[in-house]
Amino acid sequence: MHNQISESDWKLLRRLVPIALDRFCQAVLSEVALLASGSAQDSHARYLKLFKLIEARDEELGEAFNDMKRSMGYVKLAHLRSCGLITDQEFADFSEQTRGAVALFQGR
């Protein structure tokens, strides 16, 4: 296994990153809408829950999308896969070498 993702797989990952980011944001916005519309709690309680949710999701966003450089390609792809942000069909487009490296990072 090489230490760095191949150029062609890196280009594929870079094309998928905006799609994965959109998926992540859509999921967070759905969570926010659900929490905000809940009437079982008062407004302040809902606000506090939303604040904590946004903080947690912002941390997840950073882990998945910050420091996106080729030397981190395998790690970032493994993280995006673990979060369900890259589909099986999209993942199948990566080389066998990259899929194997990601499997190692995911402990499979």
Gaussian input, Z-matrix of N, CA and C with variables (Angstrom, degrees):
# hf/3-21g

backbone

0 1
 N
 C     1     B1
 C     2     B2     1     A1
 N     3     B3     2     A2     1     D1
 C     4     B4     3     A3     2     D2
 C     5     B5     4     A4     3     D3
 N     6     B6     5     A5     4     D4
 C     7     B7     6     A6     5     D5
 C     8     B8     7     A7     6     D6
 N     9     B9     8     A8     7     D7
 C    10    B10     9     A9     8     D8
 C    11    B11    10    A10     9     D9
 N    12    B12    11    A11    10    D10
 C    13    B13    12    A12    11    D11
 C    14    B14    13    A13    12    D12
 N    15    B15    14    A14    13    D13
 C    16    B16    15    A15    14    D14
 C    17    B17    16    A16    15    D15
 N    18    B18    17    A17    16    D16
 C    19    B19    18    A18    17    D17
 C    20    B20    19    A19    18    D18
 N    21    B21    20    A20    19    D19
 C    22    B22    21    A21    20    D20
 C    23    B23    22    A22    21    D21
 N    24    B24    23    A23    22    D22
 C    25    B25    24    A24    23    D23
 C    26    B26    25    A25    24    D24
 N    27    B27    26    A26    25    D25
 C    28    B28    27    A27    26    D26
 C    29    B29    28    A28    27    D27
 N    30    B30    29    A29    28    D28
 C    31    B31    30    A30    29    D29
 C    32    B32    31    A31    30    D30
 N    33    B33    32    A32    31    D31
 C    34    B34    33    A33    32    D32
 C    35    B35    34    A34    33    D33
 N    36    B36    35    A35    34    D34
 C    37    B37    36    A36    35    D35
 C    38    B38    37    A37    36    D36
 N    39    B39    38    A38    37    D37
 C    40    B40    39    A39    38    D38
 C    41    B41    40    A40    39    D39
 N    42    B42    41    A41    40    D40
 C    43    B43    42    A42    41    D41
 C    44    B44    43    A43    42    D42
 N    45    B45    44    A44    43    D43
 C    46    B46    45    A45    44    D44
 C    47    B47    46    A46    45    D45
 N    48    B48    47    A47    46    D46
 C    49    B49    48    A48    47    D47
 C    50    B50    49    A49    48    D48
 N    51    B51    50    A50    49    D49
 C    52    B52    51    A51    50    D50
 C    53    B53    52    A52    51    D51
 N    54    B54    53    A53    52    D52
 C    55    B55    54    A54    53    D53
 C    56    B56    55    A55    54    D54
 N    57    B57    56    A56    55    D55
 C    58    B58    57    A57    56    D56
 C    59    B59    58    A58    57    D57
 N    60    B60    59    A59    58    D58
 C    61    B61    60    A60    59    D59
 C    62    B62    61    A61    60    D60
 N    63    B63    62    A62    61    D61
 C    64    B64    63    A63    62    D62
 C    65    B65    64    A64    63    D63
 N    66    B66    65    A65    64    D64
 C    67    B67    66    A66    65    D65
 C    68    B68    67    A67    66    D66
 N    69    B69    68    A68    67    D67
 C    70    B70    69    A69    68    D68
 C    71    B71    70    A70    69    D69
 N    72    B72    71    A71    70    D70
 C    73    B73    72    A72    71    D71
 C    74    B74    73    A73    72    D72
 N    75    B75    74    A74    73    D73
 C    76    B76    75    A75    74    D74
 C    77    B77    76    A76    75    D75
 N    78    B78    77    A77    76    D76
 C    79    B79    78    A78    77    D77
 C    80    B80    79    A79    78    D78
 N    81    B81    80    A80    79    D79
 C    82    B82    81    A81    80    D80
 C    83    B83    82    A82    81    D81
 N    84    B84    83    A83    82    D82
 C    85    B85    84    A84    83    D83
 C    86    B86    85    A85    84    D84
 N    87    B87    86    A86    85    D85
 C    88    B88    87    A87    86    D86
 C    89    B89    88    A88    87    D87
 N    90    B90    89    A89    88    D88
 C    91    B91    90    A90    89    D89
 C    92    B92    91    A91    90    D90
 N    93    B93    92    A92    91    D91
 C    94    B94    93    A93    92    D92
 C    95    B95    94    A94    93    D93
 N    96    B96    95    A95    94    D94
 C    97    B97    96    A96    95    D95
 C    98    B98    97    A97    96    D96
 N    99    B99    98    A98    97    D97
 C   100   B100    99    A99    98    D98
 C   101   B101   100   A100    99    D99
 N   102   B102   101   A101   100   D100
 C   103   B103   102   A102   101   D101
 C   104   B104   103   A103   102   D102
 N   105   B105   104   A104   103   D103
 C   106   B106   105   A105   104   D104
 C   107   B107   106   A106   105   D105
 N   108   B108   107   A107   106   D106
 C   109   B109   108   A108   107   D107
 C   110   B110   109   A109   108   D108
 N   111   B111   110   A110   109   D109
 C   112   B112   111   A111   110   D110
 C   113   B113   112   A112   111   D111
 N   114   B114   113   A113   112   D112
 C   115   B115   114   A114   113   D113
 C   116   B116   115   A115   114   D114
 N   117   B117   116   A116   115   D115
 C   118   B118   117   A117   116   D116
 C   119   B119   118   A118   117   D117
 N   120   B120   119   A119   118   D118
 C   121   B121   120   A120   119   D119
 C   122   B122   121   A121   120   D120
 N   123   B123   122   A122   121   D121
 C   124   B124   123   A123   122   D122
 C   125   B125   124   A124   123   D123
 N   126   B126   125   A125   124   D124
 C   127   B127   126   A126   125   D125
 C   128   B128   127   A127   126   D126
 N   129   B129   128   A128   127   D127
 C   130   B130   129   A129   128   D128
 C   131   B131   130   A130   129   D129
 N   132   B132   131   A131   130   D130
 C   133   B133   132   A132   131   D131
 C   134   B134   133   A133   132   D132
 N   135   B135   134   A134   133   D133
 C   136   B136   135   A135   134   D134
 C   137   B137   136   A136   135   D135
 N   138   B138   137   A137   136   D136
 C   139   B139   138   A138   137   D137
 C   140   B140   139   A139   138   D138
 N   141   B141   140   A140   139   D139
 C   142   B142   141   A141   140   D140
 C   143   B143   142   A142   141   D141
 N   144   B144   143   A143   142   D142
 C   145   B145   144   A144   143   D143
 C   146   B146   145   A145   144   D144
 N   147   B147   146   A146   145   D145
 C   148   B148   147   A147   146   D146
 C   149   B149   148   A148   147   D147
 N   150   B150   149   A149   148   D148
 C   151   B151   150   A150   149   D149
 C   152   B152   151   A151   150   D150
 N   153   B153   152   A152   151   D151
 C   154   B154   153   A153   152   D152
 C   155   B155   154   A154   153   D153
 N   156   B156   155   A155   154   D154
 C   157   B157   156   A156   155   D155
 C   158   B158   157   A157   156   D156
 N   159   B159   158   A158   157   D157
 C   160   B160   159   A159   158   D158
 C   161   B161   160   A160   159   D159
 N   162   B162   161   A161   160   D160
 C   163   B163   162   A162   161   D161
 C   164   B164   163   A163   162   D162
 N   165   B165   164   A164   163   D163
 C   166   B166   165   A165   164   D164
 C   167   B167   166   A166   165   D165
 N   168   B168   167   A167   166   D166
 C   169   B169   168   A168   167   D167
 C   170   B170   169   A169   168   D168
 N   171   B171   170   A170   169   D169
 C   172   B172   171   A171   170   D170
 C   173   B173   172   A172   171   D171
 N   174   B174   173   A173   172   D172
 C   175   B175   174   A174   173   D173
 C   176   B176   175   A175   174   D174
 N   177   B177   176   A176   175   D175
 C   178   B178   177   A177   176   D176
 C   179   B179   178   A178   177   D177
 N   180   B180   179   A179   178   D178
 C   181   B181   180   A180   179   D179
 C   182   B182   181   A181   180   D180
 N   183   B183   182   A182   181   D181
 C   184   B184   183   A183   182   D182
 C   185   B185   184   A184   183   D183
 N   186   B186   185   A185   184   D184
 C   187   B187   186   A186   185   D185
 C   188   B188   187   A187   186   D186
 N   189   B189   188   A188   187   D187
 C   190   B190   189   A189   188   D188
 C   191   B191   190   A190   189   D189
 N   192   B192   191   A191   190   D190
 C   193   B193   192   A192   191   D191
 C   194   B194   193   A193   192   D192
 N   195   B195   194   A194   193   D193
 C   196   B196   195   A195   194   D194
 C   197   B197   196   A196   195   D195
 N   198   B198   197   A197   196   D196
 C   199   B199   198   A198   197   D197
 C   200   B200   199   A199   198   D198
 N   201   B201   200   A200   199   D199
 C   202   B202   201   A201   200   D200
 C   203   B203   202   A202   201   D201
 N   204   B204   203   A203   202   D202
 C   205   B205   204   A204   203   D203
 C   206   B206   205   A205   204   D204
 N   207   B207   206   A206   205   D205
 C   208   B208   207   A207   206   D206
 C   209   B209   208   A208   207   D207
 N   210   B210   209   A209   208   D208
 C   211   B211   210   A210   209   D209
 C   212   B212   211   A211   210   D210
 N   213   B213   212   A212   211   D211
 C   214   B214   213   A213   212   D212
 C   215   B215   214   A214   213   D213
 N   216   B216   215   A215   214   D214
 C   217   B217   216   A216   215   D215
 C   218   B218   217   A217   216   D216
 N   219   B219   218   A218   217   D217
 C   220   B220   219   A219   218   D218
 C   221   B221   220   A220   219   D219
 N   222   B222   221   A221   220   D220
 C   223   B223   222   A222   221   D221
 C   224   B224   223   A223   222   D222
 N   225   B225   224   A224   223   D223
 C   226   B226   225   A225   224   D224
 C   227   B227   226   A226   225   D225
 N   228   B228   227   A227   226   D226
 C   229   B229   228   A228   227   D227
 C   230   B230   229   A229   228   D228
 N   231   B231   230   A230   229   D229
 C   232   B232   231   A231   230   D230
 C   233   B233   232   A232   231   D231
 N   234   B234   233   A233   232   D232
 C   235   B235   234   A234   233   D233
 C   236   B236   235   A235   234   D234
 N   237   B237   236   A236   235   D235
 C   238   B238   237   A237   236   D236
 C   239   B239   238   A238   237   D237
 N   240   B240   239   A239   238   D238
 C   241   B241   240   A240   239   D239
 C   242   B242   241   A241   240   D240
 N   243   B243   242   A242   241   D241
 C   244   B244   243   A243   242   D242
 C   245   B245   244   A244   243   D243
 N   246   B246   245   A245   244   D244
 C   247   B247   246   A246   245   D245
 C   248   B248   247   A247   246   D246
 N   249   B249   248   A248   247   D247
 C   250   B250   249   A249   248   D248
 C   251   B251   250   A250   249   D249
 N   252   B252   251   A251   250   D250
 C   253   B253   252   A252   251   D251
 C   254   B254   253   A253   252   D252
 N   255   B255   254   A254   253   D253
 C   256   B256   255   A255   254   D254
 C   257   B257   256   A256   255   D255
 N   258   B258   257   A257   256   D256
 C   259   B259   258   A258   257   D257
 C   260   B260   259   A259   258   D258
 N   261   B261   260   A260   259   D259
 C   262   B262   261   A261   260   D260
 C   263   B263   262   A262   261   D261
 N   264   B264   263   A263   262   D262
 C   265   B265   264   A264   263   D263
 C   266   B266   265   A265   264   D264
 N   267   B267   266   A266   265   D265
 C   268   B268   267   A267   266   D266
 C   269   B269   268   A268   267   D267
 N   270   B270   269   A269   268   D268
 C   271   B271   270   A270   269   D269
 C   272   B272   271   A271   270   D270
 N   273   B273   272   A272   271   D271
 C   274   B274   273   A273   272   D272
 C   275   B275   274   A274   273   D273
 N   276   B276   275   A275   274   D274
 C   277   B277   276   A276   275   D275
 C   278   B278   277   A277   276   D276
 N   279   B279   278   A278   277   D277
 C   280   B280   279   A279   278   D278
 C   281   B281   280   A280   279   D279
 N   282   B282   281   A281   280   D280
 C   283   B283   282   A282   281   D281
 C   284   B284   283   A283   282   D282
 N   285   B285   284   A284   283   D283
 C   286   B286   285   A285   284   D284
 C   287   B287   286   A286   285   D285
 N   288   B288   287   A287   286   D286
 C   289   B289   288   A288   287   D287
 C   290   B290   289   A289   288   D288
 N   291   B291   290   A290   289   D289
 C   292   B292   291   A291   290   D290
 C   293   B293   292   A292   291   D291
 N   294   B294   293   A293   292   D292
 C   295   B295   294   A294   293   D293
 C   296   B296   295   A295   294   D294
 N   297   B297   296   A296   295   D295
 C   298   B298   297   A297   296   D296
 C   299   B299   298   A298   297   D297
 N   300   B300   299   A299   298   D298
 C   301   B301   300   A300   299   D299
 C   302   B302   301   A301   300   D300
 N   303   B303   302   A302   301   D301
 C   304   B304   303   A303   302   D302
 C   305   B305   304   A304   303   D303
 N   306   B306   305   A305   304   D304
 C   307   B307   306   A306   305   D305
 C   308   B308   307   A307   306   D306
 N   309   B309   308   A308   307   D307
 C   310   B310   309   A309   308   D308
 C   311   B311   310   A310   309   D309
 N   312   B312   311   A311   310   D310
 C   313   B313   312   A312   311   D311
 C   314   B314   313   A313   312   D312
 N   315   B315   314   A314   313   D313
 C   316   B316   315   A315   314   D314
 C   317   B317   316   A316   315   D315
 N   318   B318   317   A317   316   D316
 C   319   B319   318   A318   317   D317
 C   320   B320   319   A319   318   D318
 N   321   B321   320   A320   319   D319
 C   322   B322   321   A321   320   D320
 C   323   B323   322   A322   321   D321

   B1=1.4543
   B2=1.5224
   B3=1.3062
   B4=1.4595
   B5=1.5268
   B6=1.3145
   B7=1.4622
   B8=1.5164
   B9=1.3267
   B10=1.4582
   B11=1.5302
   B12=1.2978
   B13=1.4526
   B14=1.5306
   B15=1.3174
   B16=1.4656
   B17=1.5219
   B18=1.3096
   B19=1.4710
   B20=1.5246
   B21=1.3292
   B22=1.4706
   B23=1.5305
   B24=1.3295
   B25=1.4680
   B26=1.5260
   B27=1.3233
   B28=1.4578
   B29=1.5314
   B30=1.3191
   B31=1.4686
   B32=1.5258
   B33=1.3259
   B34=1.4620
   B35=1.5323
   B36=1.3139
   B37=1.4626
   B38=1.5232
   B39=1.3178
   B40=1.4667
   B41=1.5285
   B42=1.3327
   B43=1.4731
   B44=1.5268
   B45=1.3250
   B46=1.4605
   B47=1.5282
   B48=1.3186
   B49=1.4666
   B50=1.5296
   B51=1.3415
   B52=1.4760
   B53=1.5326
   B54=1.3129
   B55=1.4638
   B56=1.5294
   B57=1.3304
   B58=1.4638
   B59=1.5282
   B60=1.3193
   B61=1.4648
   B62=1.5261
   B63=1.3115
   B64=1.4623
   B65=1.5282
   B66=1.3165
   B67=1.4686
   B68=1.5280
   B69=1.3228
   B70=1.4559
   B71=1.5251
   B72=1.3184
   B73=1.4670
   B74=1.5271
   B75=1.3294
   B76=1.4629
   B77=1.5232
   B78=1.3181
   B79=1.4690
   B80=1.5288
   B81=1.3263
   B82=1.4643
   B83=1.5248
   B84=1.3238
   B85=1.4597
   B86=1.5277
   B87=1.3161
   B88=1.4663
   B89=1.5235
   B90=1.3413
   B91=1.4629
   B92=1.5286
   B93=1.3180
   B94=1.4658
   B95=1.5222
   B96=1.3204
   B97=1.4651
   B98=1.5270
   B99=1.3206
   B100=1.4566
   B101=1.5281
   B102=1.3270
   B103=1.4669
   B104=1.5245
   B105=1.3157
   B106=1.4660
   B107=1.5160
   B108=1.3154
   B109=1.4611
   B110=1.5267
   B111=1.3119
   B112=1.4653
   B113=1.5132
   B114=1.3028
   B115=1.4702
   B116=1.5346
   B117=1.3162
   B118=1.4601
   B119=1.5249
   B120=1.3360
   B121=1.4562
   B122=1.5202
   B123=1.3227
   B124=1.4586
   B125=1.5347
   B126=1.2987
   B127=1.4664
   B128=1.5220
   B129=1.2962
   B130=1.4583
   B131=1.5246
   B132=1.3088
   B133=1.4638
   B134=1.5303
   B135=1.3255
   B136=1.4739
   B137=1.5230
   B138=1.3318
   B139=1.4559
   B140=1.5304
   B141=1.3240
   B142=1.4622
   B143=1.5283
   B144=1.3251
   B145=1.4637
   B146=1.5331
   B147=1.3243
   B148=1.4659
   B149=1.5175
   B150=1.3156
   B151=1.4528
   B152=1.5244
   B153=1.3247
   B154=1.4654
   B155=1.5281
   B156=1.3206
   B157=1.4579
   B158=1.5296
   B159=1.3236
   B160=1.4658
   B161=1.5240
   B162=1.3197
   B163=1.4697
   B164=1.5267
   B165=1.3180
   B166=1.4622
   B167=1.5219
   B168=1.3170
   B169=1.4676
   B170=1.5203
   B171=1.3335
   B172=1.4601
   B173=1.5249
   B174=1.3185
   B175=1.4654
   B176=1.5292
   B177=1.3158
   B178=1.4641
   B179=1.5276
   B180=1.3256
   B181=1.4595
   B182=1.5235
   B183=1.3132
   B184=1.4568
   B185=1.5206
   B186=1.3207
   B187=1.4645
   B188=1.5167
   B189=1.3123
   B190=1.4591
   B191=1.5214
   B192=1.3248
   B193=1.4598
   B194=1.5242
   B195=1.3194
   B196=1.4658
   B197=1.5202
   B198=1.3163
   B199=1.4669
   B200=1.5266
   B201=1.3320
   B202=1.4690
   B203=1.5274
   B204=1.3239
   B205=1.4633
   B206=1.5224
   B207=1.3024
   B208=1.4534
   B209=1.5252
   B210=1.3148
   B211=1.4649
   B212=1.5338
   B213=1.3227
   B214=1.4664
   B215=1.5330
   B216=1.3229
   B217=1.4631
   B218=1.5183
   B219=1.3320
   B220=1.4635
   B221=1.5314
   B222=1.3132
   B223=1.4641
   B224=1.5237
   B225=1.3298
   B226=1.4625
   B227=1.5255
   B228=1.3314
   B229=1.4585
   B230=1.5252
   B231=1.3162
   B232=1.4669
   B233=1.5307
   B234=1.3114
   B235=1.4664
   B236=1.5364
   B237=1.3142
   B238=1.4679
   B239=1.5301
   B240=1.3216
   B241=1.4734
   B242=1.5199
   B243=1.3170
   B244=1.4640
   B245=1.5251
   B246=1.3138
   B247=1.4715
   B248=1.5254
   B249=1.3351
   B250=1.4582
   B251=1.5186
   B252=1.3265
   B253=1.4584
   B254=1.5258
   B255=1.3325
   B256=1.4704
   B257=1.5257
   B258=1.3165
   B259=1.4658
   B260=1.5305
   B261=1.3233
   B262=1.4641
   B263=1.5270
   B264=1.3089
   B265=1.4700
   B266=1.5281
   B267=1.3160
   B268=1.4672
   B269=1.5262
   B270=1.3216
   B271=1.4592
   B272=1.5255
   B273=1.3133
   B274=1.4617
   B275=1.5237
   B276=1.3206
   B277=1.4676
   B278=1.5301
   B279=1.3240
   B280=1.4565
   B281=1.5275
   B282=1.3108
   B283=1.4685
   B284=1.5289
   B285=1.3074
   B286=1.4629
   B287=1.5259
   B288=1.3159
   B289=1.4706
   B290=1.5274
   B291=1.3137
   B292=1.4686
   B293=1.5167
   B294=1.3305
   B295=1.4675
   B296=1.5268
   B297=1.3346
   B298=1.4660
   B299=1.5186
   B300=1.3220
   B301=1.4664
   B302=1.5302
   B303=1.3166
   B304=1.4594
   B305=1.5231
   B306=1.3065
   B307=1.4633
   B308=1.5314
   B309=1.3207
   B310=1.4751
   B311=1.5341
   B312=1.3205
   B313=1.4599
   B314=1.5254
   B315=1.3272
   B316=1.4637
   B317=1.5368
   B318=1.3239
   B319=1.4574
   B320=1.5090
   B321=1.3160
   B322=1.4776
   B323=1.4960
   A1=108.83
   A2=115.48
   A3=120.65
   A4=108.94
   A5=115.48
   A6=120.24
   A7=112.75
   A8=116.24
   A9=119.70
   A10=109.63
   A11=116.25
   A12=122.52
   A13=109.59
   A14=116.62
   A15=120.11
   A16=110.70
   A17=115.97
   A18=121.26
   A19=111.08
   A20=117.35
   A21=119.54
   A22=111.47
   A23=117.35
   A24=120.01
   A25=111.26
   A26=116.49
   A27=120.38
   A28=109.95
   A29=116.28
   A30=119.96
   A31=110.80
   A32=117.08
   A33=121.20
   A34=110.32
   A35=116.41
   A36=119.67
   A37=110.75
   A38=117.49
   A39=120.99
   A40=111.36
   A41=117.13
   A42=120.04
   A43=111.11
   A44=117.37
   A45=121.48
   A46=113.34
   A47=117.60
   A48=120.72
   A49=112.45
   A50=120.38
   A51=118.39
   A52=112.84
   A53=117.24
   A54=121.66
   A55=109.42
   A56=115.91
   A57=120.60
   A58=110.82
   A59=116.87
   A60=120.74
   A61=110.70
   A62=116.42
   A63=120.11
   A64=110.82
   A65=117.16
   A66=121.20
   A67=110.62
   A68=115.36
   A69=120.04
   A70=110.17
   A71=116.33
   A72=120.82
   A73=111.68
   A74=117.42
   A75=120.30
   A76=110.63
   A77=116.43
   A78=120.27
   A79=110.87
   A80=116.97
   A81=120.51
   A82=110.19
   A83=117.09
   A84=120.15
   A85=111.52
   A86=117.22
   A87=120.27
   A88=110.83
   A89=116.34
   A90=120.21
   A91=110.72
   A92=115.58
   A93=121.18
   A94=110.34
   A95=116.48
   A96=120.46
   A97=110.91
   A98=116.00
   A99=120.13
   A100=111.60
   A101=115.80
   A102=119.78
   A103=111.77
   A104=116.53
   A105=120.68
   A106=111.96
   A107=116.63
   A108=119.25
   A109=113.24
   A110=117.19
   A111=120.16
   A112=111.31
   A113=115.98
   A114=119.36
   A115=112.34
   A116=117.21
   A117=120.03
   A118=111.94
   A119=116.35
   A120=120.31
   A121=109.57
   A122=115.23
   A123=117.97
   A124=110.10
   A125=115.61
   A126=121.71
   A127=112.55
   A128=117.39
   A129=120.14
   A130=111.14
   A131=117.57
   A132=121.41
   A133=110.50
   A134=115.97
   A135=119.96
   A136=110.40
   A137=116.99
   A138=121.70
   A139=110.60
   A140=116.63
   A141=120.63
   A142=111.55
   A143=116.59
   A144=120.09
   A145=110.94
   A146=116.18
   A147=120.36
   A148=111.39
   A149=116.06
   A150=120.76
   A151=110.73
   A152=116.81
   A153=121.50
   A154=110.93
   A155=116.60
   A156=120.47
   A157=110.93
   A158=116.70
   A159=120.81
   A160=110.39
   A161=117.28
   A162=120.20
   A163=110.79
   A164=116.82
   A165=120.95
   A166=111.31
   A167=116.46
   A168=119.62
   A169=111.71
   A170=117.17
   A171=120.27
   A172=110.34
   A173=116.35
   A174=120.25
   A175=110.15
   A176=117.38
   A177=121.73
   A178=110.62
   A179=116.30
   A180=121.05
   A181=110.24
   A182=116.50
   A183=120.77
   A184=112.37
   A185=116.32
   A186=120.34
   A187=111.46
   A188=116.19
   A189=120.22
   A190=113.37
   A191=117.51
   A192=119.43
   A193=115.94
   A194=119.20
   A195=119.81
   A196=110.22
   A197=115.94
   A198=122.41
   A199=111.60
   A200=115.80
   A201=121.45
   A202=107.90
   A203=115.05
   A204=120.51
   A205=108.19
   A206=114.91
   A207=119.99
   A208=113.02
   A209=117.79
   A210=120.48
   A211=111.92
   A212=116.86
   A213=121.94
   A214=111.48
   A215=116.74
   A216=121.64
   A217=114.69
   A218=117.07
   A219=120.03
   A220=110.95
   A221=115.80
   A222=120.92
   A223=110.69
   A224=116.15
   A225=120.40
   A226=110.74
   A227=117.08
   A228=120.49
   A229=110.34
   A230=117.52
   A231=121.00
   A232=110.24
   A233=116.85
   A234=120.64
   A235=110.52
   A236=116.71
   A237=120.31
   A238=111.11
   A239=116.47
   A240=120.55
   A241=110.63
   A242=117.16
   A243=121.24
   A244=111.78
   A245=115.90
   A246=121.01
   A247=112.38
   A248=117.35
   A249=120.95
   A250=113.48
   A251=116.72
   A252=120.58
   A253=113.52
   A254=116.34
   A255=122.83
   A256=106.00
   A257=116.83
   A258=121.26
   A259=111.42
   A260=115.80
   A261=120.86
   A262=110.34
   A263=116.71
   A264=120.86
   A265=110.65
   A266=117.16
   A267=120.59
   A268=110.39
   A269=116.60
   A270=121.22
   A271=111.17
   A272=116.68
   A273=121.12
   A274=112.10
   A275=118.16
   A276=121.73
   A277=112.68
   A278=117.87
   A279=120.67
   A280=109.54
   A281=115.38
   A282=120.40
   A283=110.20
   A284=114.51
   A285=120.57
   A286=110.45
   A287=116.13
   A288=121.01
   A289=110.88
   A290=116.86
   A291=120.79
   A292=110.93
   A293=116.96
   A294=119.44
   A295=110.43
   A296=116.57
   A297=120.88
   A298=112.41
   A299=116.44
   A300=120.69
   A301=110.39
   A302=116.92
   A303=121.24
   A304=109.74
   A305=117.23
   A306=120.99
   A307=110.69
   A308=117.21
   A309=120.40
   A310=110.06
   A311=116.95
   A312=119.94
   A313=111.71
   A314=115.99
   A315=120.00
   A316=110.96
   A317=117.35
   A318=120.83
   A319=113.44
   A320=117.00
   A321=120.32
   A322=111.20
   D1=133.79
   D2=175.21
   D3=-76.97
   D4=158.25
   D5=-179.85
   D6=-78.73
   D7=-13.41
   D8=-173.57
   D9=-133.55
   D10=143.53
   D11=178.96
   D12=-62.34
   D13=144.05
   D14=-179.63
   D15=-64.50
   D16=158.91
   D17=-179.19
   D18=-59.63
   D19=-44.49
   D20=-178.37
   D21=-66.06
   D22=-39.14
   D23=177.35
   D24=-70.43
   D25=-33.62
   D26=176.83
   D27=-63.86
   D28=-42.98
   D29=178.59
   D30=-63.33
   D31=-40.18
   D32=177.22
   D33=-63.62
   D34=-45.47
   D35=178.78
   D36=-60.44
   D37=-43.43
   D38=-179.91
   D39=-62.21
   D40=-33.18
   D41=176.69
   D42=-71.54
   D43=-31.13
   D44=-177.55
   D45=-84.09
   D46=-20.91
   D47=-176.87
   D48=-57.23
   D49=-47.45
   D50=178.97
   D51=-62.64
   D52=-33.29
   D53=178.12
   D54=-67.85
   D55=-45.50
   D56=178.98
   D57=-64.00
   D58=-39.81
   D59=178.38
   D60=-62.91
   D61=-41.49
   D62=177.85
   D63=-63.30
   D64=-41.72
   D65=177.75
   D66=-61.17
   D67=-43.79
   D68=179.48
   D69=-60.79
   D70=-49.27
   D71=-177.65
   D72=-64.40
   D73=-38.88
   D74=176.94
   D75=-60.55
   D76=-42.85
   D77=-179.70
   D78=-64.26
   D79=-42.47
   D80=179.27
   D81=-65.20
   D82=-43.73
   D83=179.44
   D84=-62.07
   D85=-35.77
   D86=175.83
   D87=-64.90
   D88=-41.92
   D89=177.30
   D90=-62.48
   D91=-42.67
   D92=-179.91
   D93=-61.89
   D94=-46.25
   D95=-179.04
   D96=-60.66
   D97=-41.78
   D98=179.53
   D99=-63.44
   D100=-46.15
   D101=179.65
   D102=-66.14
   D103=-41.94
   D104=-176.60
   D105=-67.06
   D106=-32.68
   D107=-175.79
   D108=-87.29
   D109=-8.63
   D110=-179.59
   D111=-63.97
   D112=131.98
   D113=-178.01
   D114=-106.84
   D115=3.90
   D116=-178.94
   D117=-73.61
   D118=-18.57
   D119=-179.44
   D120=-122.70
   D121=161.24
   D122=177.75
   D123=-73.80
   D124=168.86
   D125=-174.85
   D126=-59.81
   D127=-40.43
   D128=-178.13
   D129=-66.29
   D130=-41.72
   D131=178.35
   D132=-62.14
   D133=-42.82
   D134=177.88
   D135=-64.50
   D136=-41.54
   D137=178.42
   D138=-58.48
   D139=-47.27
   D140=-179.50
   D141=-61.99
   D142=-40.92
   D143=177.54
   D144=-64.73
   D145=-41.14
   D146=177.59
   D147=-62.79
   D148=-42.78
   D149=179.14
   D150=-59.24
   D151=-46.92
   D152=179.61
   D153=-65.07
   D154=-39.68
   D155=177.98
   D156=-61.85
   D157=-47.45
   D158=-179.30
   D159=-62.57
   D160=-41.48
   D161=177.41
   D162=-59.77
   D163=-46.97
   D164=-178.78
   D165=-64.96
   D166=-45.18
   D167=-179.24
   D168=-67.86
   D169=-32.31
   D170=177.24
   D171=-65.32
   D172=-37.71
   D173=176.22
   D174=-64.72
   D175=-43.93
   D176=177.67
   D177=-61.61
   D178=-42.41
   D179=178.73
   D180=-59.10
   D181=-44.85
   D182=178.97
   D183=-61.42
   D184=-44.68
   D185=179.41
   D186=-61.10
   D187=-38.96
   D188=-176.18
   D189=-80.36
   D190=-36.83
   D191=-168.22
   D192=-116.86
   D193=-19.31
   D194=178.43
   D195=-75.84
   D196=155.73
   D197=177.20
   D198=59.47
   D199=40.12
   D200=-179.11
   D201=-79.80
   D202=94.99
   D203=177.05
   D204=-134.20
   D205=159.94
   D206=-172.70
   D207=-57.72
   D208=-37.70
   D209=-179.31
   D210=-64.57
   D211=-17.74
   D212=178.55
   D213=-104.62
   D214=9.31
   D215=-173.14
   D216=-54.18
   D217=-48.74
   D218=-179.19
   D219=-62.52
   D220=-44.91
   D221=-178.16
   D222=-63.56
   D223=-45.87
   D224=-178.38
   D225=-65.29
   D226=-43.09
   D227=178.79
   D228=-63.49
   D229=-41.51
   D230=178.03
   D231=-61.72
   D232=-41.37
   D233=179.64
   D234=-65.91
   D235=-44.86
   D236=179.10
   D237=-62.15
   D238=-38.63
   D239=176.70
   D240=-65.62
   D241=-44.27
   D242=-179.27
   D243=-61.67
   D244=-32.00
   D245=179.27
   D246=-84.07
   D247=-2.55
   D248=-179.80
   D249=74.31
   D250=23.95
   D251=-177.10
   D252=-95.02
   D253=-10.58
   D254=174.53
   D255=-119.79
   D256=121.89
   D257=-176.80
   D258=-73.13
   D259=163.96
   D260=175.91
   D261=-59.60
   D262=-40.91
   D263=-179.82
   D264=-63.62
   D265=-43.74
   D266=178.49
   D267=-66.04
   D268=-41.21
   D269=-179.34
   D270=-63.47
   D271=-34.28
   D272=-179.63
   D273=-63.46
   D274=-20.21
   D275=179.46
   D276=-75.93
   D277=-13.88
   D278=178.01
   D279=-78.91
   D280=157.94
   D281=-179.48
   D282=-64.70
   D283=160.41
   D284=177.62
   D285=-59.79
   D286=-38.79
   D287=179.15
   D288=-60.37
   D289=-45.90
   D290=-179.19
   D291=-68.08
   D292=-42.43
   D293=178.16
   D294=-60.57
   D295=-39.58
   D296=177.91
   D297=-65.61
   D298=-42.20
   D299=179.02
   D300=-63.80
   D301=-41.57
   D302=179.08
   D303=-64.56
   D304=-40.92
   D305=177.32
   D306=-59.69
   D307=-38.88
   D308=177.94
   D309=-65.13
   D310=-43.27
   D311=178.56
   D312=-63.69
   D313=-30.88
   D314=-179.15
   D315=-88.40
   D316=0.04
   D317=177.71
   D318=73.06
   D319=30.50
   D320=-179.84
   D321=-105.74

